[in-house]
Amino acid sequence: MKQEYTNTDFEKISISLLGVPVDLFTKAELSIFILKVLRGQKRGWVSYINIHTIDIANQLPWYKQFQSDALIRYCDGEGVRVGAYLLGKHIPARFTLSHYINDLAALAVEQDINIFLLGGTPDVAELSAKRLKELYPTIRLSGYHHGFFSVEENSSVIEKINACQPDILLVGMGVPKQEEWTRENFDKLNAKIIWMGGGFLDTLSGRLQRCPLWLSEHGFEWLFRLTQEPRRLWKRYLIGNPLFLSRIVKIRLQKRQSKIRPVNL
């Protein structure tokens, strides 16, 4: 039975963390907001925020602007929630697309949303599409294409995507390649929502094991991912995470000192 989503009038609430906006969504609210966008006149992209993307945003001005201009910037990392908490801010939930893909697929089936997958190796892209169809046989998965195409092939890839007329284009090319590609090609695409997906196709296809939900909910998805890809991720987690938290603690201490500083009469 098709579920009716009538309460789509609420406005999103955002906070700023180290100059990067984070929208305060639960999974259910994110689904409602997606429908609000699809039913409205706006089109744009969905971004995720974690320690790694915040670090990149503070290195690349164009990337920081890309995040600021996104329709949605949901929390993807427990470290971001911890950082916000230390600064007296509350983020109600965090989730990765690897886990939210089930909610999104169910929503797509209920609401007849057309989806296109872009990214991964040729094998990963094909297996991801096959897996999604196996899990949700009635989903409108109109097409897929791998992410290892040349500059010369870019126009033909866009033509293939547009021919399928997707409502949502899921782009899994990794950071910041997927954002750069979206930024450069946004005006050529006809998808209503372009969703930054990172490495979600690797887990959807089965190439990498998906982090158990209980472990993810307790904030240890980074450790699970590190054990799977230590050579690629060790620097991000073992150096990037402590540096992020040290910056947060420094801001927290500065705020505390400013509050107790005596006033000269």
C-alpha positions in Angstrom: 0.0 0.0 0.0 1.2 3.4 -0.9 1.9 5.6 2.2 0.7 9.2 2.1 3.2 11.8 3.1 1.1 15.0 3.8 3.2 16.9 6.3 5.9 18.2 3.9 5.6 21.9 5.0 8.2 21.8 7.9 11.4 23.8 7.4 14.8 22.3 8.0 16.9 23.5 10.8 20.7 23.8 10.4 23.8 24.3 12.5 27.3 25.3 11.5 30.3 23.2 12.5 33.7 24.6 11.7 32.1 26.8 9.1 30.2 23.9 7.4 26.4 23.6 7.6 24.7 20.5 8.9 21.0 19.9 8.7 19.2 18.4 11.7 17.3 15.5 10.1 16.1 12.2 11.4 15.7 9.4 8.7 12.0 10.0 8.6 12.3 13.7 8.2 14.9 13.3 5.5 12.4 11.1 3.5 9.7 13.7 3.9 12.0 16.5 2.8 13.1 14.5 -0.3 9.4 14.2 -1.3 9.0 18.0 -0.7 11.8 18.7 -3.1 10.5 16.2 -5.7 7.0 17.7 -5.6 8.3 21.3 -5.7 10.0 23.5 -8.3 13.5 23.3 -6.9 16.2 20.9 -8.0 19.7 20.5 -6.5 22.0 18.1 -4.7 22.2 16.2 -1.5 25.4 16.2 0.5 26.6 14.3 3.5 28.7 15.8 6.3 31.4 13.9 8.2 34.8 14.7 9.6 36.5 14.0 6.3 34.2 16.3 4.3 34.5 19.1 6.8 38.3 18.8 6.5 38.1 19.0 2.7 35.6 22.0 2.9 38.2 23.9 5.0 40.9 23.2 2.3 38.9 23.7 -0.9 36.8 26.9 -1.1 34.7 25.6 -4.0 33.9 22.4 -2.1 32.8 24.4 0.9 30.5 26.5 -1.3 29.2 23.3 -2.9 28.2 22.0 0.6 26.6 25.4 1.5 24.6 25.4 -1.7 23.2 21.8 -1.2 19.5 21.3 -0.7 20.3 18.9 2.1 23.5 18.4 4.2 22.8 15.4 6.5 25.1 14.1 9.2 27.0 11.1 8.1 29.6 10.7 10.9 29.4 10.1 14.6 32.4 12.3 15.1 30.4 15.2 13.8 27.7 14.5 16.4 30.4 14.4 19.1 31.9 17.6 17.9 28.5 19.3 17.9 27.8 18.0 21.4 31.1 19.4 22.7 30.0 22.8 21.4 26.6 22.6 23.0 24.7 21.6 19.8 22.5 18.6 19.2 22.3 16.6 16.0 19.4 14.1 16.3 20.7 11.4 14.1 23.5 10.3 11.8 23.4 7.8 9.0 25.3 6.8 5.9 23.7 6.2 2.5 24.9 2.5 2.8 22.3 2.2 5.6 19.7 4.7 4.3 19.6 3.1 0.9 17.0 0.7 2.1 14.8 3.5 3.3 15.3 5.4 0.1 14.5 2.3 -2.0 11.3 1.6 0.0 10.3 5.2 -0.5 11.0 5.0 -4.2 8.7 1.9 -4.5 5.9 3.6 -2.5 6.1 6.9 -4.3 7.1 5.7 -7.8 10.4 7.5 -7.7 12.8 6.9 -10.7 16.4 6.2 -9.7 19.7 6.0 -11.7 23.0 4.7 -10.3 26.3 6.3 -11.3 29.7 5.2 -9.9 31.9 2.4 -9.0 33.7 0.0 -11.3 31.8 -1.6 -14.2 31.3 -4.8 -12.1 30.3 -2.9 -9.0 27.8 -0.7 -10.9 26.2 -3.8 -12.5 26.1 -5.8 -9.3 24.6 -2.8 -7.4 21.8 -2.5 -9.8 21.1 -6.2 -9.8 21.2 -6.3 -6.0 18.8 -3.4 -5.7 16.3 -5.0 -8.1 16.5 -8.3 -6.2 15.7 -6.5 -2.9 13.0 -4.3 -4.4 11.7 -6.0 -7.6 9.2 -3.2 -8.4 11.6 -0.3 -7.9 11.9 2.1 -10.9 15.7 1.7 -11.4 15.9 3.1 -14.9 19.6 2.7 -15.4 23.2 2.6 -14.2 26.7 3.4 -15.3 30.1 3.0 -13.8 32.2 5.9 -12.7 35.4 5.2 -14.6 34.6 7.1 -17.8 36.8 9.5 -19.6 36.3 13.2 -20.3 35.5 12.3 -23.9 32.8 9.9 -22.7 31.2 12.4 -20.4 28.6 13.7 -22.8 27.4 10.2 -23.7 27.1 9.3 -20.1 25.0 12.4 -19.5 22.8 11.6 -22.5 22.2 8.1 -21.1 21.2 9.5 -17.7 18.9 12.1 -19.2 17.3 9.6 -21.5 16.2 7.6 -18.4 14.7 10.8 -16.9 15.5 9.9 -13.3 14.0 11.7 -10.3 17.1 10.9 -8.2 20.6 10.4 -9.6 22.8 8.6 -7.0 26.5 9.4 -7.6 29.1 7.2 -5.9 32.5 8.4 -7.0 34.1 9.4 -3.7 35.0 12.8 -2.3 35.7 15.3 -3.9 35.4 13.7 -7.4 31.6 13.3 -7.2 31.1 16.9 -6.1 33.4 18.2 -8.8 31.6 16.2 -11.5 28.2 17.3 -10.2 29.3 20.9 -10.0 30.6 20.9 -13.6 27.6 19.0 -15.1 24.6 20.1 -13.0 23.1 22.3 -15.7 23.3 19.5 -18.2 21.5 16.9 -16.1 17.7 16.7 -15.8 17.5 14.8 -12.6 15.6 16.6 -9.8 18.0 15.4 -7.1 21.6 14.5 -7.5 22.7 12.6 -4.4 26.4 12.4 -3.3 26.9 8.7 -2.3 30.6 8.2 -1.6 31.4 4.5 -1.5 27.8 3.2 -1.0 27.9 1.1 -4.2 30.8 -0.9 -2.8 28.5 -2.1 0.0 25.4 -2.3 -2.0 27.1 -4.6 -4.6 28.7 -6.7 -1.9 32.3 -5.8 -2.7 32.6 -4.5 0.9 30.7 -5.8 3.9 28.2 -3.3 5.2 28.8 -2.2 8.8 26.4 -3.9 11.2 23.7 -1.4 12.2 24.3 -1.9 16.0 28.0 -1.1 15.5 27.2 2.0 13.4 24.6 3.3 15.9 27.2 3.1 18.6 29.6 5.2 16.7 32.2 2.6 15.6 31.5 2.5 11.8 34.8 4.2 11.3 36.6 1.4 13.0 34.7 -1.2 11.0 35.6 0.5 7.7 39.2 0.9 8.8 39.6 -2.8 9.3 38.3 -3.4 5.8 40.4 -0.7 4.0 43.3 0.1 6.3 45.7 1.3 3.6 43.2 3.8 2.1 41.6 5.0 5.4 44.2 5.0 8.1 45.2 8.6 7.6 41.6 9.8 7.4 40.7 8.2 10.7 43.8 7.9 12.8 45.1 11.5 12.0 42.0 13.3 10.6 39.7 12.4 13.5 42.0 13.5 16.3 42.8 16.8 14.5 39.1 17.5 14.1 38.4 16.9 17.8 41.4 19.0 18.9 40.0 21.9 16.9 36.6 21.4 18.5 38.1 21.3 22.0 40.1 24.4 21.3 36.9 26.3 20.3 35.1 24.9 23.4 38.0 26.2 25.7 38.0 29.6 23.9 34.2 29.9 24.5 34.6 28.9 28.2 37.4 31.4 28.7 35.4 34.2 27.1 32.6 33.6 29.5 34.7 33.7 32.7 36.9 36.6 31.6 36.5 39.4 34.2 34.8 42.6 33.1 36.9 45.8 33.6 34.8 48.5 35.3 
